[in-house]
Amino acid sequence: MGRVVVTGMGIITAIGNNVAENFDSLISCKHGVGPISYLETSHKGEIPAAEIKLSNAELAARSGITEPDFYTRTTLFGLIAAQQAFDSGISRYDIKDNKRTALVSSTTVGGMDKTEKYYHDYLESDRYSRFVQTHNCSDSSMKICDHLGLRHTNITISTACSSSLNAIMFGARLIRHGLADRVIAGGTDALSKFTLNGFNTLMILDHEHCRPMDAGRKGLNLGEGAAYIVLESAEEASKHNKEILCELSGYANANDAYHQTASSPDGFGPYLAMKGALDMSGLKADQISYINAHGTGTDNNDLTEGLAIDKIFAPNIPPVSSTKPYTGHTLAAAGVVETIFSILAIKHQLLFPNLNFRQRIEEHNFEPIKNLQEAEINHVVTNSFGFGGNDSSLVLSKY
């Protein structure tokens, strides 16, 4: 199979409105977790989150949208990040051939923010019925395609927290099978009352700043944002003298089907995902320079992911960190957000710290990175593990 590379990227999170701002926050250990401002919820002041401090009107203005009422917050994030990726990775040669540029996008929240806002109006009249059209997950994908002028392939993936890694994998397969010349792949999610209440009901939200991979962890902080990368074959990228940010050298998805919202106690699903990605890359465990962990801060995830890491990489476990204390858990966008962070780690030869770590989890044979560090980074594993045991891993390699 041909080599697939990354030639562009775009991102908006609680720690920055573009790639440069996110990188600056990562190296200065500046996080985006704090009191909720924009989401109308009874949990304001009680449950923190990593909210992007821009109103929908401000997001629309950044996107060039003149009628923001017809665009969900999820879609507005997606437009901003996808446009950045398009601008950084699509050359003048590609524009002539946009009929061969595909979008593979992911979301879990979809248009819930509009549905929640107008829910009672739905019950009382049909005046707001047009907003129902924005509820489903494909609405953001369709609007991103329209915004970028893409008319080739438009696919929406929703597999909980593994969604955007699965979007990247699907995009890579389109390229390898000759079904697209390039793919804009990623995901977008906004905070919603449904999501916040759901995670709160599961009792897995930390009411303080989360502490992934820590013995005293109490849960996760939700976040919002979007990120997209541009994938294409190494041959095409080299032909047009594009900057290659990294190679997507391996990927895998597995499902342990153990529980609706938890991984199996022995971490079998995460193990299969990481092992499959390594096998595809042709690399050995001791060649991995860094693991960007899913690391949500919940009891189940951090324990089982660590057990899987131990099983594959011990006794020489590479540096590990979770970057979710920076951005919160951005749900469907988490995988691609952390893919971009992994690409930045390769590009700048830096290991990003696991904020708030205090004490090693007893069952683990490693501690996460506590401080920003320079290191030789050639190959990175990044993980995203979703509800229902839908687990995905990528291997990203220096090109």
C-alpha positions as CSV (number, residue, x, y, z in Angstrom):
1,M,0.0,0.0,0.0
2,G,1.1,3.6,-0.7
3,R,2.3,5.8,2.1
4,V,-0.2,8.3,3.5
5,V,1.1,11.7,4.8
6,V,-0.2,14.8,6.6
7,T,0.2,18.1,4.7
8,G,-2.1,20.5,6.5
9,M,-3.9,21.0,9.8
10,G,-6.3,23.3,11.5
11,I,-7.7,23.5,15.0
12,I,-9.7,25.6,17.5
13,T,-9.9,24.6,21.2
14,A,-10.2,26.3,24.6
15,I,-6.4,26.9,24.5
16,G,-6.2,28.6,21.1
17,N,-8.0,29.5,17.9
18,N,-5.4,28.1,15.5
19,V,-2.4,25.8,15.5
20,A,0.1,28.4,16.6
21,E,-2.0,29.5,19.6
22,N,-2.6,25.9,20.7
23,F,1.2,25.2,20.5
24,D,2.0,28.3,22.5
25,S,-0.4,27.1,25.2
26,L,1.1,23.6,25.2
27,I,4.6,24.9,25.8
28,S,3.5,27.4,28.4
29,C,1.3,24.9,30.2
30,K,-1.7,27.2,29.8
31,H,-5.0,25.2,30.1
32,G,-8.5,26.2,29.1
33,V,-10.5,24.6,31.9
34,G,-12.7,27.0,34.0
35,P,-16.2,28.1,34.8
36,I,-18.8,27.7,32.1
37,S,-19.9,31.0,30.4
38,Y,-21.8,30.3,27.2
39,L,-23.6,27.1,27.8
40,E,-27.0,27.8,29.5
41,T,-27.0,25.1,32.2
42,S,-28.0,24.9,35.9
43,H,-24.5,23.5,36.5
44,K,-22.8,26.9,35.9
45,G,-20.4,27.6,38.8
46,E,-20.5,24.0,39.8
47,I,-19.0,22.0,37.0
48,P,-15.9,23.3,35.1
49,A,-15.3,22.8,31.4
50,A,-12.9,23.8,28.7
51,E,-15.2,26.2,26.8
52,I,-14.1,28.3,23.8
53,K,-14.6,31.9,24.9
54,L,-16.3,33.1,21.7
55,S,-20.0,33.5,21.2
56,N,-21.8,32.0,18.2
57,A,-22.0,35.4,16.6
58,E,-18.2,35.9,17.0
59,L,-17.6,32.4,15.6
60,A,-19.8,33.1,12.6
61,A,-18.0,36.4,11.9
62,R,-14.7,34.5,11.9
63,S,-16.2,32.0,9.4
64,G,-17.7,34.7,7.1
65,I,-21.2,33.4,8.0
66,T,-23.9,36.1,7.8
67,E,-26.8,34.1,9.2
68,P,-25.5,32.4,12.3
69,D,-29.0,31.2,13.4
70,F,-28.8,28.5,10.7
71,Y,-25.4,27.2,11.9
72,T,-24.9,25.2,15.1
73,R,-22.0,25.8,17.4
74,T,-20.6,22.4,16.4
75,T,-20.7,23.5,12.7
76,L,-19.1,26.9,13.3
77,F,-16.1,25.2,15.0
78,G,-15.9,22.8,12.1
79,L,-15.9,25.6,9.5
80,I,-13.1,27.4,11.3
81,A,-10.8,24.4,11.7
82,A,-11.5,22.8,8.3
83,Q,-10.8,26.1,6.6
84,Q,-7.5,26.4,8.3
85,A,-6.6,22.9,7.3
86,F,-7.7,23.6,3.7
87,D,-5.7,26.8,3.5
88,S,-2.5,25.1,4.9
89,G,-2.7,21.8,3.0
90,I,-4.5,22.4,-0.3
91,S,-2.2,23.9,-3.0
92,R,-3.1,25.7,-6.3
93,Y,-2.6,22.4,-8.1
94,D,-5.3,20.7,-5.9
95,I,-7.9,23.5,-6.4
96,K,-8.2,22.6,-10.0
97,D,-9.0,19.0,-9.0
98,N,-11.2,19.6,-5.9
99,K,-13.6,17.0,-7.3
100,R,-11.1,14.5,-5.9
101,T,-10.9,16.0,-2.4
102,A,-13.0,14.2,0.2
103,L,-14.3,15.2,3.6
104,V,-14.5,12.7,6.4
105,S,-15.8,14.4,9.5
106,S,-17.0,13.3,12.9
107,T,-19.2,14.5,15.7
108,T,-21.2,13.1,18.6
109,V,-23.1,16.3,19.7
110,G,-24.3,17.2,16.2
111,G,-26.8,20.1,16.4
112,M,-27.9,19.5,20.0
113,D,-27.2,23.1,21.0
114,K,-29.9,24.4,18.6
115,T,-32.3,21.6,19.5
116,E,-32.0,22.4,23.2
117,K,-32.3,26.1,22.7
118,Y,-35.6,25.8,20.7
119,Y,-37.0,22.6,22.3
120,H,-39.9,24.2,24.0
121,D,-40.7,26.2,20.9
122,Y,-40.9,22.9,18.9
123,L,-43.6,21.8,21.3
124,E,-45.7,25.0,21.0
125,S,-45.5,25.8,17.3
126,D,-43.8,24.8,14.0
127,R,-42.2,28.2,13.8
128,Y,-38.7,26.8,14.6
129,S,-39.1,23.5,12.7
130,R,-36.3,24.5,10.3
131,F,-33.8,24.1,13.2
132,V,-34.6,20.4,13.4
133,Q,-32.6,20.0,10.2
134,T,-29.5,21.0,12.0
135,H,-29.8,18.3,14.7
136,N,-28.4,15.3,12.9
137,C,-24.7,14.7,12.8
138,S,-24.3,15.1,9.1
139,D,-25.5,18.7,9.1
140,S,-22.0,20.0,10.1
141,S,-20.3,17.8,7.4
142,M,-22.6,19.1,4.7
143,K,-22.1,22.7,5.6
144,I,-18.3,22.3,5.8
145,C,-18.4,20.8,2.3
146,D,-20.5,23.7,1.0
147,H,-18.2,26.2,2.7
148,L,-15.1,24.7,1.1
149,G,-16.6,23.9,-2.3
150,L,-16.1,20.1,-2.0
151,R,-18.3,17.9,-4.1
152,H,-16.5,14.5,-4.1
153,T,-17.1,12.4,-1.0
154,N,-18.8,13.5,2.2
155,I,-18.8,11.0,5.1
156,T,-19.8,11.5,8.7
157,I,-18.6,9.2,11.5
158,S,-19.9,9.0,15.0
159,T,-18.3,6.3,17.3
160,A,-18.2,8.4,20.5
161,C,-14.7,9.4,21.6
162,S,-12.9,7.4,18.9
163,S,-14.8,9.2,16.2
164,S,-12.1,11.4,14.7
165,L,-9.4,8.8,14.7
166,N,-11.8,6.6,12.8
167,A,-12.4,9.5,10.4
168,I,-8.6,9.7,9.8
169,M,-8.4,5.9,9.3
170,F,-11.3,6.0,6.8
171,G,-9.6,8.9,5.0
172,A,-6.4,7.0,4.7
173,R,-8.2,4.0,3.2
174,L,-9.9,6.3,0.6
175,I,-6.4,7.4,-0.5
176,R,-4.9,4.0,-0.4
177,H,-7.7,2.5,-2.5
178,G,-7.5,5.4,-5.1
179,L,-11.0,6.7,-4.2
180,A,-9.7,10.2,-3.4
181,D,-6.6,12.2,-4.1
182,R,-6.7,14.0,-0.7
183,V,-8.9,13.9,2.4
184,I,-9.8,16.5,5.0
185,A,-10.3,14.4,8.0
186,G,-11.2,15.3,11.6
187,G,-14.1,16.2,13.9
188,T,-16.0,18.9,15.7
189,D,-18.1,19.0,18.9
190,A,-19.6,21.7,21.1
191,L,-20.7,21.6,24.7
192,S,-24.4,20.8,25.2
193,K,-26.7,20.3,28.2
194,F,-27.4,16.7,27.0
195,T,-23.7,15.8,27.1
196,L,-22.9,17.6,30.3
197,N,-26.0,16.1,32.1
198,G,-25.2,12.6,30.7
199,F,-21.6,12.5,31.9
200,N,-22.7,14.0,35.2
201,T,-25.3,11.2,35.6
202,L,-22.5,8.7,35.0
203,M,-20.7,10.4,37.9
204,I,-17.4,10.7,35.9
205,L,-17.0,14.5,35.9
206,D,-14.4,16.1,38.0
207,H,-15.7,19.3,39.8
208,E,-12.1,20.5,39.8
209,H,-9.3,20.5,37.2
210,C,-8.9,16.9,36.0
211,R,-5.9,14.7,36.9
212,P,-5.4,12.0,34.2
213,M,-3.2,9.1,35.0
214,D,-3.1,10.0,38.7
215,A,-4.0,7.8,41.6
216,G,-6.3,10.5,43.0
217,R,-8.2,11.1,39.7
218,K,-11.9,11.9,40.1
219,G,-13.1,12.1,36.5
220,L,-12.9,14.2,33.4
221,N,-13.5,17.8,32.3
222,L,-15.6,18.2,29.1
223,G,-14.3,20.5,26.4
224,E,-15.3,21.7,23.0
225,G,-13.5,22.3,19.7
226,A,-12.7,21.1,16.3
227,A,-9.6,20.0,14.3
228,Y,-8.9,18.6,10.8
229,I,-5.9,17.4,9.0
230,V,-5.2,17.0,5.3
231,L,-4.2,13.5,4.2
232,E,-2.7,12.5,0.8
233,S,-0.3,10.1,-0.7
234,A,3.4,10.7,-0.2
235,E,3.8,10.5,-3.9
236,E,1.3,13.3,-4.7
237,A,2.7,15.5,-1.9
238,S,6.2,15.1,-3.1
239,K,5.2,15.8,-6.7
240,H,3.9,19.2,-5.7
241,N,6.8,20.0,-3.3
242,K,4.4,20.2,-0.3
243,E,5.7,20.3,3.3
244,I,5.0,16.9,4.8
245,L,4.2,17.2,8.5
246,C,4.4,13.5,9.3
247,E,3.5,10.1,7.9
248,L,0.5,8.1,9.1
249,S,2.4,4.8,9.4
250,G,-0.1,2.7,11.2
251,Y,-3.6,2.6,12.5
252,A,-6.2,0.1,14.0
253,N,-9.6,0.0,15.5
254,A,-10.8,-2.7,17.9
255,N,-13.9,-3.3,20.1
256,D,-13.8,-5.3,23.3
257,A,-17.7,-5.1,23.5
258,Y,-17.4,-5.3,27.3
259,H,-19.7,-2.5,28.5
260,Q,-21.7,0.4,27.1
261,T,-19.5,3.0,28.8
262,A,-16.4,1.2,30.1
263,S,-13.4,-0.7,28.8
264,S,-12.8,-4.3,29.9
265,P,-10.9,-4.5,33.2
266,D,-7.8,-5.9,31.6
267,G,-7.7,-3.3,28.8
268,F,-8.0,-5.8,26.1
269,G,-9.6,-3.4,23.6
270,P,-7.0,-0.7,24.0
271,Y,-4.3,-3.4,23.8
272,L,-5.7,-4.7,20.5
273,A,-5.9,-1.1,19.0
274,M,-2.3,-0.2,19.9
275,K,-1.0,-3.6,18.9
276,G,-2.8,-3.5,15.6
277,A,-1.5,0.0,14.8
278,L,2.1,-1.1,15.7
279,D,1.8,-4.2,13.5
280,M,0.6,-2.1,10.5
281,S,3.5,0.3,10.9
282,G,6.0,-2.4,11.0
283,L,7.6,-0.9,14.1
284,K,8.6,-2.6,17.3
285,A,7.4,-1.3,20.6
286,D,10.9,0.0,21.6
287,Q,10.9,2.3,18.5
288,I,7.9,4.4,19.8
289,S,9.2,7.7,21.2
290,Y,6.0,9.0,22.9
291,I,2.5,7.9,23.7
292,N,-0.2,10.6,23.7
293,A,-2.7,8.7,25.9
294,H,-6.5,8.9,25.7
295,G,-6.1,9.7,29.5
296,T,-9.5,11.0,30.4
297,G,-9.1,11.1,34.2
298,T,-11.8,8.5,34.9
299,D,-11.0,5.4,37.1
300,N,-11.8,2.9,34.4
301,N,-10.1,4.5,31.4
302,D,-6.8,5.4,33.0
303,L,-6.4,2.1,34.7
304,T,-7.2,0.0,31.7
305,E,-5.2,2.1,29.2
306,G,-2.2,1.9,31.5
307,L,-2.5,-1.8,31.8
308,A,-2.6,-2.1,28.0
309,I,0.5,0.2,27.7
310,D,2.3,-2.0,30.2
311,K,1.4,-5.2,28.3
312,I,2.8,-3.9,25.0
313,F,5.7,-1.7,26.0
314,A,7.1,-3.0,29.3
315,P,9.9,-3.0,30.5
316,N,10.9,0.0,28.3
317,I,7.8,2.1,28.4
318,P,8.2,5.3,26.3
319,P,7.2,8.7,27.7
320,V,3.4,9.0,28.2
321,S,1.2,11.9,28.8
322,S,-2.5,12.9,28.4
323,T,-3.1,16.4,27.1
324,K,-6.7,16.5,28.1
325,P,-6.1,18.8,31.1
326,Y,-5.3,21.5,28.5
327,T,-8.4,21.2,26.3
328,G,-10.8,19.1,28.3
329,H,-12.3,16.0,26.7
330,T,-13.5,17.3,23.3
331,L,-15.4,14.0,22.6
332,A,-15.5,13.3,18.8
333,A,-12.8,15.9,18.2
334,A,-10.5,14.5,20.9
335,G,-8.6,12.1,18.6
336,V,-7.7,14.6,15.9
337,V,-7.0,17.4,18.4
338,E,-4.4,15.0,20.0
339,T,-3.2,13.9,16.6
340,I,-2.3,17.5,15.9
341,F,-0.6,17.8,19.3
342,S,1.3,14.6,18.4
343,I,2.4,16.1,15.1
344,L,3.6,19.2,17.0
345,A,5.6,17.0,19.3
346,I,7.3,15.4,16.3
347,K,7.8,18.8,14.5
348,H,9.3,20.6,17.6
349,Q,10.9,17.5,19.2
350,L,9.0,18.2,22.5
351,L,7.2,16.1,25.0
352,F,4.1,17.8,26.4
353,P,3.4,17.4,30.2
354,N,0.6,15.6,31.9
355,L,-0.7,18.6,33.9
356,N,-1.8,18.0,37.6
357,F,0.0,14.7,38.0
358,R,0.8,13.9,41.7
359,Q,0.9,10.2,42.3
360,R,1.4,7.0,40.2
361,I,-1.5,4.6,39.8
362,E,-0.5,1.6,41.8
363,E,-1.2,-0.9,39.1
364,H,1.0,0.9,36.5
365,N,4.7,0.5,35.9
366,F,5.2,4.1,34.7
367,E,4.5,7.7,35.6
368,P,3.4,10.3,33.0
369,I,5.6,13.2,31.9
370,K,5.4,16.0,34.5
371,N,7.3,18.8,32.7
372,L,7.9,20.0,29.1
373,Q,10.9,18.1,27.8
374,E,13.1,18.1,24.7
375,A,13.5,14.6,23.2
376,E,14.2,12.8,20.0
377,I,10.7,11.9,18.7
378,N,10.5,9.8,15.6
379,H,7.3,7.8,16.2
380,V,4.2,8.6,18.3
381,V,1.2,6.5,19.3
382,T,-2.0,8.5,19.9
383,N,-5.0,6.8,21.4
384,S,-8.8,7.5,21.5
385,F,-11.1,5.0,23.2
386,G,-14.9,5.4,23.0
387,F,-18.0,4.2,24.7
388,G,-19.0,0.7,23.8
389,G,-15.3,-0.3,23.7
390,N,-14.7,1.3,20.3
391,D,-11.0,1.8,20.6
392,S,-8.6,3.4,18.0
393,S,-4.9,4.1,17.8
394,L,-2.6,5.8,15.3
395,V,1.1,5.7,14.7
396,L,2.5,9.0,13.4
397,S,6.1,9.0,12.1
398,K,8.6,11.7,11.4
399,Y,9.0,11.9,7.6
